[in-house]
């Protein structure tokens, strides 16, 4: 059997290597348009910033590795420029010599990835405006930066006593993964960084209140974030610099511009092959990654996948799904009954010592779909036991079904342990777990790593309390004219409190119940929701009507900014 794989990185390379492990006799040809196979595009922002010093560190495997270890004919600088699906042949163009050849296949696997979006803005082709996709892109950016840093080391202005260097300025367009990771690295290189974001939040997969934490963190570390404005064009400025022009009529000077406004599935091959492309612009595949042509498979960033929670088609450009899909295709070609379970978009982003991660569905998607069968909770657990030095706060939002408790999504922001928390939720979601399962899950604990009740247990307990009606919740957006009772200590209220709240610390509550109204609903506030829950239990069991304000003042602080 002859298998041709187009694209030699995440999806393509994992398919080639797996297929060889399953079928020693298959003839495997893997073609890659660029100069490298199997490179770590996820490391590119860190190569730009010099955190990864050597370009060679980005090259996970070479064509030699594929030839020697896997007996795969891997060709770089080799582009598929035509597919004759009827005849089952592809046309290849050698990027160095221009020579064209035709190769037959029994099965064709397409993993061409997604290309950075580059709108036709005036001035977009001016030197100094970069996307970040490939090793050559990153090398060009690094060379551009090195050249400018060399120049700025000279005298820029003379104060009479000393020479002053002007800080180099970067404008990053788009607050997604690539924009933020590159922004962090540019700050590390001494740039003044401005990040422009069209909508009202960065990090689209997060709900807006969780994105606010990330925005604050970036701001604290020197990234100026400008929301609700979009690029309208670019123009040259004095001294070889650029100006980024915006729809709001602003002009931001820049020595470099990084475009991180998203990616678009590469569908040229699909068009050549006449296979179906979906409404979102990705190649349509079934759960075995077959395209509409049974002998052509597609994987990775180029395909539309079913979201495993909403069941909707979705585009997810992440390395994990691309690798898993490549492996599934190899299994299917080798005759195994492998299926892709759909994607849940589990992802993490790190910047300036903090991290934000998420999995599953967010609230705004549920709202868009008109799905009201969900509840959300906000938690602020310590990253590890508070008595062990160095614990920091995590901010978490967990979404679950009201009807059956199934966990639907989780988002977390913090400095430590964000990844392991979201990984636990990711696994729970894939297994169809409920908040009742989370209550019972047994996770590792020692004081320097976590807490005896891990955030997953904690979320399960809170969620299950809500569903069992042990903890009636009210959200900040729905307070109405309830009677506000703050059960924190007066010293805490001195720092911040809501106007008109009545303060009875939780440990005095039982003795002071006669100060509270029996004819009004009492909405109970504390710092994070925990003491408010204790107080609500006291009140309810003493005949009051009471609800806990979800997330307490820690959530209020964020909701107040929305
Ligand atoms: P790619 O890895 O993009 O490979 C596609 C290859 O196909 C390309 O090399 C292209 O040259 C080649 N090709 C296209 N057309 C042809 C043709 N006609 N002929 C021959 N070859 C062709 N994901 C994460 O999960 N975590 C991260 O931290 C992360 N960071 C990232 C950082 C950056 C800067 C970038 C760019 C991506 C990052 N990603 C990350 C996304 C991840 O890299 C992709 O989801 C993954 O690489 C997709 O794999 P793929 O095989 O679909 O496409």
Boltz pocket constraint, residues with backbone or C-beta under 6 A from the ligand:
constraints:
  - pocket:
      binder: B
      contacts: [[A, 6], [A, 7], [A, 8], [A, 9], [A, 10], [A, 11], [A, 12], [A, 31], [A, 32], [A, 33], [A, 34], [A, 36], [A, 41], [A, 42], [A, 43], [A, 44], [A, 45], [A, 78], [A, 79], [A, 80], [A, 81], [A, 111], [A, 112], [A, 113], [A, 114], [A, 132], [A, 133], [A, 134], [A, 177], [A, 178], [A, 266], [A, 269], [A, 299], [A, 300], [A, 301], [A, 302], [A, 316], [A, 317], [A, 318], [A, 319], [A, 320], [A, 322], [A, 346], [A, 348]]
      max_distance: 6.0
